[in-house]
Amino acid sequence: MQSNISKSEEYLAFRSTVALKSVIVDHDDTKVWRLYDVGPRSVSCPIVFLPPLSGTADVFFRQLLSLSSRGYRVLSVSYPVYWSVQEFCEGFRRLLDELRLDKVHLFGSFLGAFLAQKFAEATRQSPRVASLLLCQAFVDTRIYKKTAVSPFYWLVPGLVLKNMILQGFPSHDCVRPDIANSFDFMVDQLSQLSQAELASRLTLSSTGCRVAVDKLRHLPVTLLQALDATALTEQARAEAERCYPHARVAHLKTGGNFPFLTRPDETDMFIQASDLCWSLIMWIVHVRPMLGHSVSPREERGDEPEPVPDSPVTTDQRPTGASVTTDQRPTGAPV
């Protein structure tokens, strides 16, 4: 049975008007990148969305429709079967070359966020990433505690792999209707993934690997995090914020695992605010000196302005009244 989102007029209109493209960039022609590319082609530095483990390029259809209507060029990709982070990074670089994109803004969720960070790290000598927008991000795959079994996922039947992933989805009785609808839609997307795709993604999310965050200090980073029960532990969420002290942090009181589906308006707002903010910082760093204005070290780093001495200063950036609920999903279940 299809989910409510899959049957919605919004999604059906998207599928009927936006073409899903297939691109092969590897010598192995079975490795097919599938992507949507919407918005003005004159934009040379678009936003590229990388889905979570259980998703395809379709999961960001609301962002594709909304942001492209505001003049953004937006791509959403489904990556093919890659068994290592290095292999993924090489394949993604070849995809950008094929699309003639020198630099991109990367938005990733869960595994997509991890891969976005690793790609930025891998290309730091010849930068291909303009900024990172990380939704439900983690910096170390060992949070799932599956490192010991990661070499064996390729042997496991597809149905068993799907059931393993579904363990990270709470029952409908525990969540709001909009969040339940987002889970149902992700289950629809999960059913479209082959055994090899599922096994390779589980391998990528479980093989012991950590982001070298010290090599990404120069990059503009925005962290988008829902504060209700998600598959991301509070420890992993706090570690991501600690590793990126310069990041813009956007907290949503609710949203579940996939706020880009449950809170699309807020997600779009944070993306646009991030783009405006970092464009302003680039103007401060590069244009103001040409006009004879000095740039302070804080401005050059992209830090917040110094607070007014008489103003109350708070370090907690969470919205007033934001509550963090106890994690209700089975531990160690990637989504």
C-alpha positions as CSV (number, residue, x, y, z in Angstrom):
1,M,0.0,0.0,0.0
2,Q,1.3,3.4,-0.9
3,S,1.8,6.1,1.7
4,N,-0.3,9.3,1.8
5,I,2.7,11.3,0.5
6,S,3.2,9.0,-2.4
7,K,-0.5,9.4,-3.4
8,S,-0.5,13.2,-2.8
9,E,-1.2,15.6,-5.7
10,E,2.0,17.4,-4.8
11,Y,4.2,14.3,-5.3
12,L,2.4,13.0,-8.3
13,A,2.7,16.5,-10.0
14,F,6.4,16.4,-9.2
15,R,6.9,13.0,-10.8
16,S,4.9,14.0,-13.9
17,T,6.8,17.2,-14.5
18,V,10.4,16.7,-13.4
19,A,12.5,14.1,-15.2
20,L,14.6,11.6,-13.4
21,K,18.0,11.4,-15.1
22,S,20.5,8.6,-15.2
23,V,24.2,9.3,-15.4
24,I,27.1,6.8,-15.6
25,V,30.5,8.1,-14.7
26,D,32.3,4.8,-13.8
27,H,33.8,2.2,-16.0
28,D,31.3,-0.2,-14.5
29,D,28.1,0.7,-16.3
30,T,26.0,-0.9,-13.6
31,K,26.9,2.0,-11.3
32,V,24.2,4.5,-12.3
33,W,23.6,7.9,-10.6
34,R,20.0,8.9,-10.7
35,L,19.2,12.6,-10.2
36,Y,16.8,15.4,-10.5
37,D,18.1,18.8,-11.7
38,V,15.7,21.7,-11.5
39,G,16.1,25.5,-11.5
40,P,18.1,27.9,-13.7
41,R,21.1,26.3,-15.4
42,S,22.9,29.6,-15.3
43,V,23.5,29.0,-11.5
44,S,27.0,27.6,-11.4
45,C,27.0,26.6,-7.7
46,P,23.8,24.7,-7.0
47,I,22.6,22.9,-3.9
48,V,23.0,19.2,-4.1
49,F,20.9,16.9,-1.8
50,L,22.2,13.6,-0.6
51,P,19.6,11.2,0.9
52,P,19.7,9.2,4.0
53,L,20.4,5.4,3.9
54,S,16.7,4.5,3.4
55,G,16.0,7.2,0.8
56,T,16.2,8.0,-2.9
57,A,16.5,11.3,-4.8
58,D,12.7,11.6,-4.4
59,V,12.7,12.3,-0.7
60,F,13.7,15.9,-1.3
61,F,10.9,16.6,-3.8
62,R,9.5,19.4,-1.6
63,Q,12.8,21.2,-1.5
64,L,13.2,20.8,-5.3
65,L,9.8,22.3,-6.0
66,S,10.1,25.1,-3.4
67,L,13.7,26.3,-3.9
68,S,13.7,26.1,-7.7
69,S,10.6,28.4,-7.7
70,R,12.7,30.9,-5.8
71,G,15.5,30.9,-8.3
72,Y,17.8,28.3,-6.8
73,R,19.3,25.5,-8.9
74,V,18.7,22.3,-7.0
75,L,19.9,18.7,-7.6
76,S,18.9,15.6,-5.6
77,V,20.8,12.4,-6.3
78,S,20.6,8.7,-5.6
79,Y,24.1,7.2,-5.4
80,P,24.9,3.8,-6.8
81,V,26.6,0.9,-5.1
82,Y,29.8,1.9,-3.5
83,W,31.5,-0.2,-0.8
84,S,33.8,2.4,0.6
85,V,33.8,6.1,1.4
86,Q,36.8,6.7,-0.8
87,E,35.0,5.0,-3.7
88,F,32.0,7.1,-3.2
89,C,34.0,10.3,-3.1
90,E,35.8,9.4,-6.3
91,G,32.4,8.6,-8.0
92,F,30.8,11.8,-6.8
93,R,33.7,13.9,-8.0
94,R,33.4,12.3,-11.4
95,L,29.6,13.1,-11.4
96,L,30.3,16.8,-10.7
97,D,32.9,16.8,-13.5
98,E,30.3,15.2,-15.8
99,L,27.7,17.9,-14.8
100,R,30.4,20.6,-15.2
101,L,30.0,21.8,-11.6
102,D,33.1,23.2,-10.1
103,K,31.6,23.8,-6.7
104,V,28.4,22.9,-4.9
105,H,26.5,23.4,-1.7
106,L,25.9,20.0,-0.1
107,F,22.8,19.2,1.9
108,G,22.9,15.7,3.5
109,S,20.7,13.8,5.9
110,F,22.1,11.0,8.2
111,L,24.3,8.9,5.9
112,G,24.1,11.6,3.3
113,A,25.4,14.2,5.8
114,F,28.3,11.9,6.7
115,L,29.2,11.4,3.0
116,A,28.9,15.1,2.4
117,Q,31.5,15.8,5.1
118,K,33.8,13.1,3.8
119,F,33.6,14.4,0.3
120,A,34.5,17.9,1.5
121,E,37.4,16.4,3.4
122,A,38.6,14.4,0.4
123,T,38.5,17.4,-1.9
124,R,40.0,20.0,0.5
125,Q,43.2,20.4,-1.6
126,S,41.1,21.3,-4.7
127,P,37.8,22.4,-3.0
128,R,34.5,21.3,-4.6
129,V,32.3,22.2,-1.7
130,A,31.1,25.8,-1.0
131,S,29.2,25.0,2.2
132,L,27.7,22.1,4.2
133,L,24.1,21.9,5.3
134,L,23.9,18.9,7.6
135,C,20.6,17.4,8.7
136,Q,20.7,15.0,11.6
137,A,24.4,14.7,11.2
138,F,27.0,12.5,12.8
139,V,30.8,12.6,12.5
140,D,31.6,9.0,13.4
141,T,30.0,5.8,12.0
142,R,30.8,3.9,15.2
143,I,27.8,5.5,16.9
144,Y,25.7,2.6,15.4
145,K,28.0,-0.1,16.9
146,K,27.9,-2.3,13.8
147,T,31.5,-2.1,12.8
148,A,32.1,-5.9,13.5
149,V,29.3,-7.0,11.1
150,S,29.8,-4.4,8.3
151,P,32.0,-6.8,6.1
152,F,29.1,-9.3,5.9
153,Y,26.2,-7.1,4.8
154,W,26.7,-8.1,1.2
155,L,25.8,-11.7,2.1
156,V,22.5,-10.9,3.8
157,P,19.2,-11.2,1.8
158,G,17.5,-7.9,0.8
159,L,14.4,-8.6,2.9
160,V,16.5,-9.1,6.0
161,L,18.4,-5.8,5.3
162,K,15.1,-3.9,4.9
163,N,13.8,-5.3,8.2
164,M,17.1,-4.2,9.9
165,I,16.6,-0.7,8.7
166,L,13.0,-0.6,9.6
167,Q,14.0,-1.2,13.2
168,G,15.0,2.4,13.3
169,F,11.5,3.5,12.6
170,P,9.2,3.8,15.7
171,S,5.6,2.5,15.6
172,H,2.9,4.9,14.5
173,D,1.5,5.0,18.1
174,C,4.6,6.8,19.3
175,V,4.7,9.7,16.8
176,R,2.6,12.5,15.4
177,P,0.6,11.8,12.2
178,D,2.8,13.9,10.0
179,I,5.9,12.1,11.2
180,A,4.2,8.7,10.7
181,N,3.4,9.8,7.1
182,S,7.1,10.6,6.6
183,F,8.1,7.2,7.8
184,D,5.5,5.5,5.4
185,F,6.9,7.5,2.5
186,M,10.5,6.5,3.4
187,V,9.3,2.9,3.5
188,D,8.0,3.3,-0.1
189,Q,11.4,4.6,-1.1
190,L,13.2,1.8,0.8
191,S,11.3,-0.8,-1.2
192,Q,12.8,0.6,-4.4
193,L,16.4,-0.1,-3.3
194,S,18.1,-3.3,-4.4
195,Q,19.9,-5.8,-2.1
196,A,23.2,-4.4,-3.3
197,E,22.2,-0.8,-2.7
198,L,21.0,-1.6,0.8
199,A,24.1,-3.7,1.7
200,S,26.5,-1.1,0.4
201,R,24.8,1.8,2.2
202,L,24.7,-0.2,5.5
203,T,28.4,-0.9,4.9
204,L,29.2,2.8,4.4
205,S,27.3,3.7,7.6
206,S,28.8,1.0,9.7
207,T,32.5,0.6,8.7
208,G,34.6,2.4,11.4
209,C,35.2,5.9,9.9
210,R,35.4,9.4,11.4
211,V,35.3,12.8,9.8
212,A,38.5,14.8,10.2
213,V,36.6,17.9,11.2
214,D,39.8,19.9,11.8
215,K,40.2,19.9,8.0
216,L,36.8,21.5,7.5
217,R,37.1,24.5,9.8
218,H,37.3,26.8,6.8
219,L,33.9,25.7,5.4
220,P,30.6,27.4,6.2
221,V,28.5,24.8,8.1
222,T,24.8,24.7,9.1
223,L,23.5,22.0,11.4
224,L,19.8,21.3,11.1
225,Q,18.5,19.1,14.0
226,A,15.1,18.0,15.3
227,L,15.0,17.8,19.0
228,D,12.3,15.2,19.4
229,A,12.9,11.4,19.3
230,T,15.0,10.5,16.3
231,A,17.4,7.7,15.2
232,L,20.3,10.1,16.1
233,T,21.3,9.8,19.7
234,E,21.7,12.9,21.9
235,Q,25.3,12.1,22.3
236,A,25.9,12.0,18.5
237,R,24.0,15.3,18.1
238,A,26.0,17.0,20.8
239,E,29.2,15.7,19.3
240,A,28.4,17.2,15.9
241,E,27.7,20.6,17.5
242,R,31.0,20.3,19.5
243,C,33.0,19.5,16.4
244,Y,31.7,22.5,14.5
245,P,31.8,25.3,17.0
246,H,31.6,27.9,14.2
247,A,28.4,26.3,12.7
248,R,25.0,27.9,12.4
249,V,22.7,25.6,14.4
250,A,19.1,25.4,13.5
251,H,16.9,23.5,16.0
252,L,13.4,22.3,15.3
253,K,11.3,21.3,18.4
254,T,9.7,18.6,16.3
255,G,10.3,16.9,13.0
256,G,11.4,13.4,13.6
257,N,14.1,11.7,11.5
258,F,13.2,13.5,8.3
259,P,12.3,17.2,8.9
260,F,12.7,18.0,5.2
261,L,9.4,16.0,4.8
262,T,7.6,16.9,8.0
263,R,8.8,20.5,8.3
264,P,9.6,21.5,4.7
265,D,8.8,25.3,5.1
266,E,11.2,25.6,8.1
267,T,13.8,23.5,6.3
268,D,13.6,25.7,3.2
269,M,13.8,28.8,5.4
270,F,17.0,27.6,7.1
271,I,18.6,26.7,3.7
272,Q,17.8,30.2,2.3
273,A,18.9,31.9,5.5
274,S,22.2,30.0,5.4
275,D,22.8,31.0,1.8
276,L,22.1,34.6,2.6
277,C,24.2,34.5,5.8
278,W,27.3,33.0,4.1
279,S,26.9,35.3,1.0
280,L,27.1,38.2,3.4
281,I,30.1,36.8,5.1
282,M,31.9,36.4,1.7
283,W,31.0,40.0,0.9
284,I,32.5,41.1,4.3
285,V,35.7,39.1,3.8
286,H,36.3,39.8,0.1
287,V,34.5,43.0,-0.9
288,R,34.8,45.3,2.1
289,P,38.6,45.3,2.1
290,M,38.4,46.5,-1.6
291,L,36.3,49.4,-0.4
292,G,38.8,50.4,2.2
293,H,37.0,48.9,5.2
294,S,38.9,46.7,7.6
295,V,37.8,43.2,8.5
296,S,38.0,42.0,12.0
297,P,39.3,38.4,12.8
298,R,35.8,37.5,14.1
299,E,34.2,38.6,10.8
300,E,36.8,36.7,8.7
301,R,36.1,33.5,10.6
302,G,32.3,34.0,10.2
303,D,31.8,34.3,13.9
304,E,28.8,36.0,15.5
305,P,29.4,39.8,16.2
306,E,30.6,40.7,19.7
307,P,27.6,41.0,22.1
308,V,26.7,44.4,23.4
309,P,28.2,44.5,26.9
310,D,24.9,45.5,28.6
311,S,22.9,42.8,26.8
312,P,22.2,39.5,28.4
313,V,24.2,36.7,26.6
314,T,23.0,33.1,26.5
315,T,25.0,30.2,25.2
316,D,22.0,27.9,24.7
317,Q,20.8,28.4,21.1
318,R,17.8,26.2,21.5
319,P,14.4,27.9,21.2
320,T,12.7,28.7,24.5
321,G,10.7,25.8,25.7
322,A,12.3,23.3,23.4
323,S,12.1,19.9,24.9
324,V,14.3,16.9,24.2
325,T,12.4,13.6,24.5
326,T,14.0,10.3,25.3
327,D,15.2,8.3,22.3
328,Q,12.5,5.7,21.7
329,R,14.0,3.8,18.8
330,P,16.0,0.5,19.1
331,T,19.6,1.5,19.6
332,G,22.1,1.2,16.8
333,A,19.6,1.3,13.9
334,P,20.8,3.4,11.0
335,V,18.1,5.1,8.8
